[in-house]
Amino acid sequence: MAGDPTKPLLRLEPSKQTPRPTGRQRNIPRPTKFSPAAQNATFGPRFRRLDEALRRDPSGLTLRADQSALAPERLLVFEVRGAVGTFANAIKKVPGLELIDEEELEGDDQDTAPEAYLLVPDAAALQNILTLWKRWTAGQELASGFTPWRDVFATLREIRTWGPSDRVHEEDREILEEEIELMRDDELLIIEIELVFRSSDEHAAAAELKVVEAIAALGGALISKSRIADIAYHALLARLPVPAVRQIVERSDQGISGLDAVMHIRPQSVAPPEKSEDAVQPPREQEIPPANGEPILAILDGVPVSQHPLLRDRLNIDDLFGLEPSALVAERIHGTAMASLIAHGDRNLSELPLPRRIHFVPVLGSNDQFPRDRLVVDLIYRAVTSMRRDNDPTAPSVLIINLSLGNIRKTFQGRLSAWARLIDRLAHKYGILFCVSAGNHAQQFDVPPYSTMMEYEATVQPERGTQTLTALSQLIGYRRLLSPSETVNGITVGSANIDAVSAAERRGAIGRVDPFQLMVTANPSSALGPGFANSVKPDILMPGAREHLTMVASGTALAVRPTGGARPHGLKVAAPPRDGTSNWEHYTCGTSAASALGSRTAHRIHDALEATYGETFISLPHAHRAVILKALLVHTAAWPLDSAELIKSVLGPADPRQHVRQKDNIRRFLGYGIVNAEDAVYCAADRATFWAVGTLGAEQRRSVAVPLPACMSGQALPHSVRATLGWFTPVLPGRQSYRAVKLSLIAPDELGGFRVLPSKSQPDINQASKGTVFSRHWDGDRAPALATNSAIEFVVQREPDRGTKIDELVPFGLAVTIAMPGIVEIYDQARARIAPAVPVRAR
């Protein structure tokens, strides 16, 4: 049943905090250890050479001349078997030794080679490691506090220095090689250089100076720099001559790629291009209700056409970086489109505009690209912190930020980007829900069974969809999330092939083919998960237009490419002016559009809760409102059954006992599923959605009792329960316990009495528990047996913090829906059970 504005979401109060039960901890298999004798045979020669070198030269200067030697001021990589969870604490015992990064996912069977990255500051620290090694191989006890080193030595697979091949990843090397291929030696190229983060300001400044001097010596120049201690980030934007870049491409020990202070070298970040077609001009200007009130939503994007009739007096523009003068009006496509979608939705539909103004900070300049003289991480950091700074904040009420942006040159390969780390930190610090686009992969791909477009178009479903998905499945490794959509605290939005184009206009798609005709699924270009630590990503899918494919080449195999938005398959949005008139519109598509609609939906949820609960809701802390918007945004997401079945049939595995792997493949494409925006905002006569917010201290729990309407009792009809928990975790950059706080949602035994079972059409419970939003569905059709006071009690529990203990309270939001289609007394009975009574909202 459709959402009804007179049936608002119902608030529940969690119980008081109680201590989490101290039951048995999950048993994580311990890795097989090597004996001291075996390890001495493998690594002994290396440590003996180190010992001899330090005896000859206690300062370690001789060692520094050898790029492959363990030496002071050099990053060492310890690769081990299994988990080394207590290693971080033991490192502190060695004076000056810094743990730069720790790539370890405890208990994850995909984590076959955890690594710890240690910076050895001086010869004394190196000598201390050598002394520990000698004592362990001699069978002697290690001093108190150093015993974790025993486990490291016993599980050590490799110890090596951080070198040029680590600093220049293959995908970055290929981009740089292509960039300089046709450039002259006297030309300059801009690159990003991320430094090994030093916690000491003095050491960081000294390391930076060395790199800047090296850049100058090679004929280059520093453009800008940024150091953000909160996310362990220190980077330079530099201009280098082609010969110096060629050294980087060759991963030479000479030049920048050989500097010990350098962590990574990358090409400059590039925003994906915006494709739009079929400009149209509405027949007349429509009467649009004005926008008033403090913004709760901000957009970081390209400079918009702020005086477009659809956007005039709806945006608060804060041109923090002075990008507006450099952006030609005709090029202001992306920001204008995103502002239009958030303010008005798809203009193919007749939706009311958002009632509040929108805060807008341009971060794209000329040609809808990042400015050439700034690091993108620094741009986003300054844009967000300016809204909430202590003195003169520009948008203190903002708690939703739309980020329909990404770096087309940076796909997620298991390690969090600095941009994603920044979003996670800002989300937790300020209580902000970031809606981030998953990214688009619009490159061509082959559909091997076909040789011509005519043959492809003549194929009926499900064959066409099966062959298209088969072709895409061969490219999963190349179609990953774009940075920063691997964010842990933010919501990542993928693109579903949904739009409101009429059947008559759909027939105008000449030369373009709908690959998944009639089926609702992810668009062919939408980036695929999973996310960090194997979490569910994208979290949700929102409408991104029914993307078509067009022919690139025919022959032995047909090559096709996803198209941009157009009249037959697009979302209608405001466009830059043409022919001297300003009220133009055109069509857009993809994950940028989907993310904008996700942000719009979050705003609408906020509006509905504000209208119902007034000051009671508005006075909640930012973080409380943001986490409940997060939970409610994901809450209605569900897998389209035909799409899930197609993915399972193509990607398998065919063995039904491999259901976990089957679900893993489905959630790569669909995440938690496609959101029903109307159901997220309102309840219905046969459906009641409850919400609750609270905080949890270390190892505490709180329960939320959800009333069950008696009208459902004895009804042998399909019925369901949904529960979604969202929170913001503090983050520990560079630690395996990056997601420092994990919350669990414990379902009660009474679910059995409600006669429902876990739905098969959702991510596996272990996959769903990896992030900061956890959503579960239960369904059944056997008659429940309920009393007048029956309730389901869900428990929200904070698990023991991993790594460093976090003392602060962590905010959470919980959404629960009970439904039995056709039983129209459900909502009224549920509302009657809540005290104080929830007001009825007039239409």
Buried (B, 14 or more C-beta within 10 A) or exposed (E): BEBBBEBBBBBBEBBEBEEBEEEEEEEEEEBEBBEBEEBBEBBBEBBBBBBEBBEEEEEBEEBBEBBEBBBBBBBBBBBBBBBBBBBBEBBEBBEBBBBBBBBBBBEBEEBEEBBBBBBBBBBBBBBBBBBBBBBBBEEEEBEEEBEBBBBBBBBBBEBBBBBBEBBBBEBBBEBBBEBBEEBEEEEBBBBBBBBBBBEEEEBBEEBBEBBBEBBEEBBBEBBBBBBBEBBBBBBBBBBBBBEBBBBBBBBBBEBBBBBBBBBBBBBBBBBBBBBBBBBEBEEEEEEBEEBEEEBBBBBBBBBBBBEBBBBBEBBBBBEBBEBBEBBEEEBBBBBBBBBBBBBBBBBBEEBEBBBBBBBBBBBBBBBBBBBEEBBBBBBBBBBBBBBBEEEEEBBBBBBBBBBBBBBBBBBBBBEBBBBBBBBBBBBBBBBBBBBBBBBBBBEEBBBEBBBEBEEBBEBEBBEBBBBBBBBBBEEBEEBBBBBBBBBBBBBBBBBBBBBBBEEEBBEEBEEBBBBBBEBBBBBBBBBBBBBBBBBBBBBBBBBBBBBBBBBBEBEEBBBBBBBBBBBBBBBBBBBBBEEEEBBBBBBBBBBBBBBBBBBBBBBBBBBBBBBBBEEEBEEBEBBBBBBBBBBBBBBBBBBBEBBBBBBBBBBEEEEEEEEEBBBBBBBBBBBBBBBBBBBBBBBBBBBBBBBBBBBBBBBBBBBBBBBBBBBBBEBEBBBBBBBBBBBBBBBBBBBBBBBBBBBBBEBBEBBEBBBBEEBEBBBBEEBBBBBBBBBBBBBBEBBBEBEEEBBBBBBBBBBEBBBEEBEEBBBBBBBBBBBBBEBBBBBBBBBEBBEEEBEEBEE
